[in-house]
Amino acid sequence: MRLVSWNVNGIRAAIRKGIDGYFKSIDADIWMLQEVRALPEQLPKNWSWPEGYSYHLHTAEKKGYSGVATISRSPMEVIQTGKPSTIDANDSEGRIIVTKHGAITCINTYLPSGSSGEERQQFKETWMAEWREFLQPYLLYETPVVVCGDLNVAHTEDDIWNPKGNAKMSGFLPQERAWFSQLLDDGWHDVFREHVGQGVQKYSWWSNRGQARAKNRGWRIDYLLATNSLSSSIKQSYILPEIIPVSYTHLTLPTKRIV
C-alpha cells in the first residue's frame, strides 16, 4: 500500500500544472492533500478526481483558503471531519479529516501557519496543543494509525536550511520544536527521519523568494507520523523534491500486513 501526503498549494493551480499526471505516475492507494483552497463548485467543470478513487473534501468557510482532501482507491470510511477546538469550534478553516481504509486509520492534517504575526502565532500554538491532545487516543489503537500532512514546523536543524538564521522564525521557534519532540515522546514515529537517519537534509518546502528552491534553501515541514503498530511495517519513506507544487512525502507499506 502506498500513501502520499502533498500540500498542493491550491488544487486549481495544481490541476493547471499537471497534477493528473502525478496521480497516474505515482499510482498511490491513498492521497492526503492539504491547502486545497477550493470549494467543490470552484473546481473546473471539465475536471474530476482520479478515476477509481473515492474522495472526501473538507473545505474552509473562507473561499480560496486552507482545506484538506483525502482520496482513496480502497474503500474509505470517513470517521471525522474537523475536530473540537476552543479557538475554532467547527474547524471552519478545514484542517482535519480522519478516515479508515481497511485496518489503517489516516489523519490528514494541515496545521496553521503563524508567520503572519503574533496573533496568528498564538492561534497556531493553541491549535498545536489541542491537536496533540486530540491525537492521544489514537496511540492506544491496536490497528495502525498514520498522521499525514503539512505541520508547518521544522523539528531539528537537519530539517531546515540555515537553522541559526531561522531560529526566530515561526515554524522553527524553540517552543514549536519542543512541541514536536513531545509528539515523538508520546509515541509517534517520524517515519522519514527514522528511515533516512540523522544528518540527512531533505526538504519539502521552499520560499518563493531569493531562488530558494534552486539553491535548495528549504524546510521539511511535511510529515508522516506512525504508531508503533505501523512503523515496523513501513518499507520506504521519502520526499520527491522535484514535484511541483512543492510539499510531498510518500511511504510504501506491505499490504498484507495492514489490511
C-alpha positions as CSV (number, residue, x, y, z in Angstrom):
1,M,0.0,0.0,0.0
2,R,1.3,3.4,-1.0
3,L,0.4,6.6,0.9
4,V,1.1,10.1,-0.2
5,S,0.8,13.4,1.7
6,W,1.0,16.5,-0.5
7,N,0.5,20.2,0.1
8,V,-0.8,21.1,-3.4
9,N,-0.8,24.9,-2.7
10,G,-4.2,25.3,-4.4
11,I,-5.8,22.4,-6.2
12,R,-6.9,24.6,-9.1
13,A,-3.3,25.7,-9.7
14,A,-2.2,22.1,-9.3
15,I,-4.6,21.0,-12.0
16,R,-3.2,23.6,-14.4
17,K,0.3,22.4,-13.6
18,G,-0.5,18.7,-14.3
19,I,-1.5,17.1,-11.1
20,D,-3.4,14.4,-13.0
21,G,-0.1,13.2,-14.5
22,Y,1.3,12.7,-10.9
23,F,-1.8,10.9,-9.9
24,K,-1.2,8.4,-12.7
25,S,2.6,8.0,-12.5
26,I,2.8,7.8,-8.7
27,D,-0.2,5.5,-8.5
28,A,-0.8,5.8,-4.7
29,D,-3.5,4.0,-2.9
30,I,-4.3,6.9,-0.6
31,W,-3.6,10.6,-1.2
32,M,-3.9,13.1,1.5
33,L,-3.9,16.7,0.2
34,Q,-3.5,19.9,2.1
35,E,-4.1,23.5,1.2
36,V,-6.7,22.6,-1.4
37,R,-8.1,26.2,-1.4
38,A,-11.3,25.5,-3.3
39,L,-14.9,24.7,-2.7
40,P,-16.4,21.9,-4.7
41,E,-18.2,24.3,-7.0
42,Q,-14.9,26.2,-7.7
43,L,-13.3,23.1,-9.3
44,P,-13.0,23.2,-13.1
45,K,-16.2,21.8,-14.7
46,N,-14.2,19.6,-17.1
47,W,-12.1,18.1,-14.3
48,S,-12.8,15.2,-12.0
49,W,-11.0,13.4,-9.2
50,P,-8.9,10.3,-10.3
51,E,-11.0,7.5,-11.8
52,G,-11.4,4.6,-9.5
53,Y,-10.9,6.6,-6.3
54,S,-13.4,7.9,-3.8
55,Y,-12.7,11.3,-2.1
56,H,-13.7,13.4,0.9
57,L,-13.1,17.1,0.8
58,H,-13.2,19.4,3.9
59,T,-13.0,23.0,2.8
60,A,-12.5,26.2,4.7
61,E,-15.5,28.5,5.0
62,K,-13.3,31.3,3.5
63,K,-13.0,30.9,-0.2
64,G,-9.6,30.2,-1.6
65,Y,-8.1,29.3,1.8
66,S,-6.8,26.1,3.5
67,G,-8.8,22.9,3.1
68,V,-7.9,19.2,3.0
69,A,-8.9,16.3,0.9
70,T,-8.4,12.5,1.2
71,I,-8.6,10.3,-1.9
72,S,-8.6,6.6,-1.7
73,R,-8.5,3.7,-4.1
74,S,-9.5,1.2,-1.4
75,P,-12.9,1.5,0.4
76,M,-12.8,4.6,2.6
77,E,-14.9,5.2,5.8
78,V,-15.0,8.9,6.9
79,I,-14.6,8.8,10.7
80,Q,-14.4,12.5,11.4
81,T,-14.3,15.8,9.6
82,G,-12.7,18.6,11.6
83,K,-12.1,18.5,15.4
84,P,-13.4,20.2,18.5
85,S,-11.5,23.3,19.4
86,T,-11.7,26.2,21.8
87,I,-10.5,28.6,19.1
88,D,-12.3,27.2,16.0
89,A,-15.2,25.1,17.3
90,N,-16.3,23.8,13.8
91,D,-12.9,23.6,12.2
92,S,-14.0,26.4,9.9
93,E,-10.5,26.6,8.4
94,G,-10.8,23.0,7.1
95,R,-7.8,21.4,8.6
96,I,-8.5,17.8,9.6
97,I,-10.1,14.6,8.0
98,V,-9.9,11.2,9.8
99,T,-10.6,8.2,7.5
100,K,-10.3,4.5,7.8
101,H,-9.1,2.2,4.9
102,G,-9.4,-1.4,5.9
103,A,-7.3,-1.7,9.1
104,I,-5.4,1.6,8.7
105,T,-6.6,4.9,10.1
106,C,-5.4,8.1,8.4
107,I,-5.4,11.6,10.0
108,N,-5.0,14.2,7.2
109,T,-3.9,17.5,8.8
110,Y,-3.0,21.0,7.7
111,L,-1.6,22.7,10.7
112,P,-1.9,26.6,10.8
113,S,0.9,28.9,10.0
114,G,2.0,31.6,12.4
115,S,4.1,33.6,10.0
116,S,1.7,36.5,9.5
117,G,2.0,37.9,13.0
118,E,1.8,37.4,16.8
119,E,-1.9,36.9,16.9
120,R,-1.8,34.2,14.4
121,Q,1.2,32.6,16.1
122,Q,-0.8,32.3,19.3
123,F,-3.7,30.8,17.4
124,K,-1.2,28.2,15.9
125,E,0.3,27.3,19.3
126,T,-3.1,26.8,20.9
127,W,-4.2,24.7,17.9
128,M,-1.0,22.6,18.2
129,A,-1.6,21.9,21.9
130,E,-5.2,20.9,21.3
131,W,-4.2,18.8,18.3
132,R,-1.7,16.9,20.4
133,E,-4.4,16.0,22.9
134,F,-6.7,15.1,20.0
135,L,-4.2,12.5,18.8
136,Q,-3.7,10.8,22.2
137,P,-6.5,8.2,21.9
138,Y,-5.1,7.0,18.5
139,L,-1.9,6.0,20.2
140,L,-3.9,3.3,22.0
141,Y,-5.3,1.7,18.8
142,E,-4.2,-1.8,18.2
143,T,-4.7,-1.2,14.5
144,P,-2.2,1.0,12.5
145,V,-2.7,4.8,12.5
146,V,-0.8,7.3,10.4
147,V,-0.8,11.1,10.7
148,C,-0.1,12.8,7.3
149,G,0.2,16.4,6.5
150,D,1.8,19.8,6.5
151,L,2.5,20.6,10.1
152,N,4.3,23.9,9.5
153,V,7.1,23.0,11.9
154,A,10.7,22.1,11.1
155,H,11.8,19.8,14.0
156,T,15.6,19.8,14.1
157,E,18.5,21.5,12.4
158,D,18.5,18.7,9.8
159,D,15.1,19.8,8.7
160,I,15.9,23.4,7.8
161,W,18.4,25.4,5.8
162,N,20.3,28.0,7.9
163,P,18.9,27.0,11.4
164,K,20.7,29.8,13.2
165,G,19.3,32.4,10.8
166,N,15.8,31.0,11.1
167,A,15.8,30.5,14.9
168,K,13.3,33.3,15.5
169,M,11.1,32.4,12.6
170,S,7.6,30.9,13.0
171,G,7.9,27.2,12.2
172,F,11.3,26.9,13.9
173,L,10.7,28.6,17.2
174,P,12.1,26.7,20.3
175,Q,8.6,26.1,21.7
176,E,7.5,24.6,18.3
177,R,10.4,22.3,18.1
178,A,9.9,21.3,21.8
179,W,6.2,20.5,20.9
180,F,7.3,18.3,18.1
181,S,9.7,16.4,20.4
182,Q,6.7,15.9,22.8
183,L,4.8,14.3,19.9
184,L,7.6,11.8,19.5
185,D,7.8,11.2,23.2
186,D,4.1,10.5,23.2
187,G,4.8,7.6,20.9
188,W,4.5,8.9,17.3
189,H,7.3,7.9,14.9
190,D,8.7,10.4,12.4
191,V,8.8,7.8,9.6
192,F,11.0,9.7,7.2
193,R,13.7,10.6,9.8
194,E,13.8,7.1,11.1
195,H,14.3,5.7,7.6
196,V,17.0,8.1,6.4
197,G,18.7,8.7,9.7
198,Q,20.1,11.8,11.4
199,G,22.2,14.3,9.4
200,V,20.3,13.8,6.1
201,Q,18.9,17.1,4.9
202,K,15.9,16.7,2.6
203,Y,13.3,19.5,2.4
204,S,9.6,19.6,1.4
205,W,9.0,23.4,1.2
206,W,10.9,26.3,-0.3
207,S,10.1,30.0,-0.2
208,N,9.2,31.7,-3.5
209,R,11.8,34.3,-2.8
210,G,15.5,34.5,-3.5
211,Q,15.7,31.4,-5.7
212,A,15.3,29.3,-2.6
213,R,14.3,26.2,-4.4
214,A,17.1,26.4,-7.0
215,K,19.6,26.9,-4.1
216,N,17.9,24.2,-2.0
217,R,17.3,26.5,0.9
218,G,14.3,24.7,2.2
219,W,12.4,23.4,5.2
220,R,11.0,19.9,6.0
221,I,7.5,20.7,7.3
222,D,5.6,17.8,5.9
223,Y,5.4,14.6,7.8
224,L,4.1,11.1,8.1
225,L,3.8,10.1,11.8
226,A,3.0,6.5,12.6
227,T,2.1,4.5,15.6
228,N,4.2,1.6,16.8
229,S,2.0,-1.0,15.1
230,L,2.6,0.7,11.8
231,S,6.2,2.0,11.9
232,S,7.7,-1.5,11.9
233,S,5.8,-2.4,8.7
234,I,6.9,0.5,6.5
235,K,9.2,-0.4,3.6
236,Q,10.1,3.0,2.3
237,S,9.6,6.7,3.1
238,Y,10.9,9.5,1.0
239,I,10.4,13.0,-0.3
240,L,10.2,13.9,-4.0
241,P,11.5,17.4,-4.2
242,E,11.0,17.6,-8.0
243,I,7.3,17.5,-7.5
244,I,5.5,20.8,-8.3
245,P,3.7,22.1,-6.3
246,V,6.1,21.6,-3.5
247,S,5.4,19.7,-0.3
248,Y,5.3,15.9,-0.9
249,T,6.1,12.9,1.3
250,H,5.5,9.3,0.5
251,L,5.6,5.9,2.2
252,T,5.1,2.4,1.0
253,L,3.6,-0.4,3.1
254,P,3.4,-4.1,2.6
255,T,-0.3,-4.5,2.0
256,K,-0.7,-7.9,3.6
257,R,0.5,-6.7,7.0
258,I,-2.0,-3.9,7.4
259,V,-5.2,-4.8,5.5
